[in-house]
Amino acid sequence: MRRFLILLKKELSELLTLQTLLPFVVVVLMFAGLGQTLSSVSAEVETNINVVVADHDGGAFSGAVMAALEQAGLEPVVTTTVIDDSSAARVLEDADATIALEIPAGFSAALAAGEQQQVESWARIRHFSFVGNEEIEALEGALELVNSTVAAAIATEAAPDVPAAPLQRPVIRSEHVMVGDKTAEAPAMAVMSFVSQQTMFIPIVLFLVIVFAAQMIATAVATEKENKTLETLLSYPVSRTSIVTSKMVAAGLIALLAAGAYMFGMSKYMSGIKTGLGGGVESEAALQASEAAMRQLGLTFSTSDYLLLGLTLFASILTALAIAIILGAFAENVKAVGTLIMPLMVLLLIPYFLTLFLDLSVLPDAARYAVLAIPFTYPFITGPNLFLGNYGIVWWGIGYQLVWFAVFVTIAARVFSSDRILTMKLSLGRKKK
Amino acid sequence: MTSPVQPVLQVRALAKRYGDLEAVRGIDFEVAPGEIFALIGPNGAGKTTTLRMVATILKPTSGEILANGYDAVADPDSMREQISYLPEEAGAYKNMKAIDYLKFVAGIFFDDRERMARAIEVGRKVSGLGDRLDDKLGSYSKGMTRKLLLARTVMTEPALAILDEPTSGLDVINAIELRERIKEMARGGMSVLLSSHNMLEIEYLSDRVAMIAAGRIHATGTPAELKERYDAENLEQVFAQIAHDGKEVM
């Protein structure tokens, strides 16, 4: 045990170098920074978005449009210039805006007379990311508001005795969502987007952590070969099992550390997205309501769910480590590690992408069983299965992965206690004569 | 305790085959306590394979290796307590300070704190690196690394030190220093099994020499005996003759 700890300490100090840690520090900082940027972008968005409004009407209803824009968090910059496709770019640039709206002359009078009116808008799409074009959404909201305000005004004019609301919006709905055997009152779209956030981002963390662990241990073996320390290490009076397990435990510990760091970065990112996409008092309340609905639907993880997810991830890391230590034994140097762990990457990428884009149940039977035979499928399907209360498959996944681990760790121990650890190698990309 | 006449290392009918290639074809030799025994032979003669088998990192295809009575195949863990191995191409953990490397090895070999401290002290002295022991190994020159590795090999005061080309790649001054240290340790009772291409080194260091070619030992004796037997002025001429004979055997 004491010798094992000495080996473990050595492994940790070898693995915890700037070179190996830099990539994941960068990723964590990137996520945290991205979250920060997203929330600050949205803050900026809320305070100061100019909308050019060419008001050729100046009537009561064009005033209502301005009010609605302001309510939607936009800042109208009123002009009397006539906007068309050729002048729009210049107008937007002058006003430092991305949206322009043109209200025709006689707008208010025509609406009052019961005629449908048309406003024209120009929107400059600045980029194609999924945040940062909020002003376009804000404009949609503002025009929706204008419609209902104008409709209410016309309705009150035409039928003063009828309450305005049913005329504005005759049908409203109260939405109920069912997940498994649980029901809650919440918009189905909100539930879907909540779940997809999780099913989008948890797998990224899982993927990175498993790859990181595999790379760590393969590097640990390859470094011994490259630095010519392996032969000496193998002649020390320590059991081969201690050598293998100390490397695995060290890589596992660092992977878990990385997992924690990724989770931290990711949670910063997610909260950044929440403030970024949400924003405003109204959506804050909606967010709280939808979070309550998620709890009711069982779409939030309980402590035992987190434990099961953690256990699944742990089993995946162990399996990846056992496979990667064997692959690492083929490497002559650290450079070869990237190529050698490709088979493992493929085993990870298949379930990662499949579960990201589709539900496994839509696959034909043969394909589905093939995917379920890959041990690394389970970490990706555990989250959704926990939501749905399918604990059977979660436990099966843990057990199945541990069987893979047992098989590969046995092979690894054999490799390390035979000549193969010194003699087997793949010469990649160059031929030795 | 073994009696002083008992050899530290006994190798009997040792053979190693890699697929179709017979690297070692049944060799026998013994190393007595405090003796420096050298294997010399051309490239590919089976020297390194033999040393690796004695160091328990390769398994013999057949034959027997005993160090102080412990069997390399049946009980490698006990065997490893008796030996210490310096491979020809050896490196050290670049992120470690030299002194931490010595501490690491001492911790691996010994449970007892006093024994550990003594080993570190021996390593410190043999390395001759002084204050540079506090530097990271990544900053070491080839000569310094080799000195440290030799110190690491002998610091545990093993019954048998296995040295594969101990001075390979070193300049003359460093090589002389290292040889001097190896001799000193042997005088202290440590047995040495070494291989080298450098005949001068072999003549200076070795008590006995085995000439190996094509996986077989062709002659064993003191350098003086061999020179006489082959009517040669120096070991180099003996070596050339045997290398020539070895080719005929192949």
Interface residues (C-beta under 8 A of the other chain):
Chain A: R2 R3 I6 L7 K10 S13 E14 T17 N227 K228 T229 E231 T232 L234 S235 Y236 P237 V238 S239 S418 D419 L422 T423
Chain B: Y18 R52 A55 T56 I57 L58 K59 D77 S78 R80 E81 I83 S84 Y85 L86 P87 E89 A90 G91 A92 Y93 K94 N95 M96 F104 V105 G107 I108 F109 D111 L149 I162
